[in-house]
């Protein structure tokens, strides 16, 4: 009798509250300096996103060639309004992660996938309450990323709060207030037009966008 294969999920389900802005062009020095007020960890990686078939309510990503992330869209609780006329669309997600051991694709992806090469600076802030930090219960990561898709430069600023569901909004609001305590560099805008997920952005750029999946359609982004 053969033993049952080991379970392959390595994480999840985990809930998150997120907001992201994505803009074309290279990441300017002034934006890097604005973000560098806080110590950040830097990493480079390549993530592949499944665009076709479009899966309503789901985002599928192969993270750095070794982890498959599947995210389920739980809806949008509304917007976040920040100083300096900055506004973003909030998205709630539930994520599962799985080991991925298939042979590397090199630079040739199967049809329907899109590769995003990233150079990412990431900061983690614990959730905060009047009693002090609550890092064991929730927190929020903020990342500033230079991305490259089909040889074209883009950049993105994103917030992702994780942990206890009741603390997610507080964690995200606290982290955003720290970043936006100083105005963004001149000419940099964070508005609803650029507030969207990686998957919605990639689908639009690839011409496979069937409607924004932020709750106004069927919901699906990543």
N, C-alpha and C positions, 0 to 999 in steps of 0.2 A: 504494500500500500504506500503510495506516495504521499508526502506531507503536503498540506495546503500551502500555496504560495503565500509569501508575506504580503500584508496589506501595503499598498503603495502610497496612499495619501500621507503627506509629510506635514501638512498644516491645514487647519480649518475644521469647521467653518469659522470664519472671523468676519465680524461686521466692521464697516468703516463709514465715515462721513467725509466727503471729499469736495474740493473745488479746485479747478485748474484753469489757467489761461495759456493759450498757445499763440505765438506770433511768428511771422516769417522773418528770415534774415539771421545773421550771426548775432551771438550774445555780446552786447557792447560792454566795454570796460566799466562804464559808469554803473551798469546794472550789477556786475560782479562786485564792485566795491560796495554798493548798497547792501548786498546780501552778506558780504564778508564782515559785517559788524558782529556776527556770531560765528564761532568756530564750527566748521563743517567737515564732514567726511566726504572724500571724493572717490568716485568709482567710474570705470568705463565698462560698458556692456552693450550687447546687441540683443534686442527683443523683437520677435516676430509675432505679428498680429493676424488673426484669421479675419479676412474681410468677406470672402465668398466661400460658402453660402453665408448670408447674413442671418444670424440667429437671434430673433427677437428676445430681448430680455437677458442676453448673455454676451459676455466678452471672453474670448479665448486668446491667451498669449503664451508663447514659448519664451520663457525668461532666460536669457543668456545661454540658451542651448541645453539646459539641464533640468528645468523645472517648468511644468505646465500649470498655468494659473487659469482657473475658470471662475468668473465673477458673475453673480446674478444681481441685476438691477432691482432695487427695492423701492425706487421712487425718488422724487425730489421734494425735500421739506421746504423748499422756497429759495431765498436768496441771502447772500451775506453782503451787507453794506459796510464799506470801510471808508476811512478818511480819504481826502483828496479825490473824491468822486469815483472811487473804485467800487465795483460791484461784480459779484460772481454768482453763478448758479450752483447750488448745493446738490449733491447726489449721494444717495445711500446705497451701499453695496454689501454683498456677502460673498466671501472668497474662499475657494478651496485650492490647495496646491498639491501637485503630484510629481513624483520623480519621473524624469524623462531620460530613457537610456537608449533611444534610437541612434543609429549612426548619424554623425554630423551631416548637415546639409551643405556645408561650406557656404559659398555665396549663391548657390542655386536653390531657390525656394520652390516648393510645389505651388501650382496655380492656386490663387486665392489668398496667398499670404503676402504680407508686406513687412519688410525689415526696417527697424529704426535703430540706428546706432547712436548711443547716448554717452555723454560725458556729464556726470551728475554730481552736484554738491548737495549734501543732505544734512539737515539738522533735526535733532529730536528734542522736543520740549515735553516734560511731564505735565499731566493735568494739574491744575492748581485750584485750591480752595482757600477760604479764610484760615483753615487749620494747617495750611502748608501744602507742599507738593503731594500728589497722589499717583506717583509713577507706576505703582503696582496695579492700579485700576484702569488707567487710561493715559493717553498722551497723544501728541500730534507731531508728525513728521512734516517738514517743509523742504522742498527740493527745488533747486534752480538747475536746469538742464539745457545743455546745447545738444540738439538733435540733428541727425542727418538722414534724409529720406531721398532715395534715388539721386544722391549727389547734391541735394539742395539743403541749405542750412535753415533751421528753425530753432526757436528756444521756447521754454515753458517754465512757468512758476506754478507749483502745485502744493496743496495742503491735504494731508490724509490723517484724520483722527481715528484711532483704533482703541479697543478696550471695552469697558463697561458701557452699554448702550446709553444709559442715562447721563453719561459724562462726555459723550462725543462732541456735542455742540459747544459745551463750555471749553473743552480742550482746544477745539478749532478756533473759537473766538479769542481765547487767550493768546494763542500762538500768532494769529493774524494781527492782533493788537500790538504785539511786540515788533513784528516786521514793519507794520505800517505806522509805527510811532514817528518815523521819519518819512517825508514824501519820496515817492519813487523819482528816479532821475528825470530830468526834463525831456519831454517827448515820449515817455513811456506811459501807456494807458492800460488800465485793467478794467475792461468793461464787459458787458454781456455778449457783445459781438465776438469776442475772442475767448469766452469762457465755455469750454467744452472738453470732453474726454479725448484721450488718444484715439480711441476707435472711431468716434464721430468725425474727428479731424481727418484721419487717414481715409475713411470711407468717402468723405467729401472730396479730398484731393485725388482719389483714384476714380471718382465718378461713379461710385457704387452706393452713394448715400441715398437711402430711400425715405428720408425724413429724419429730422433730428430726434434722437432717442433720449430725451431728457424728461419724458412724461407727456410731452405734447404728441408724441407718436406712441409706439408700443413699449418704449423703454428698452434700451440696450446701449451701453457704452463701456469704456474701459480704462 
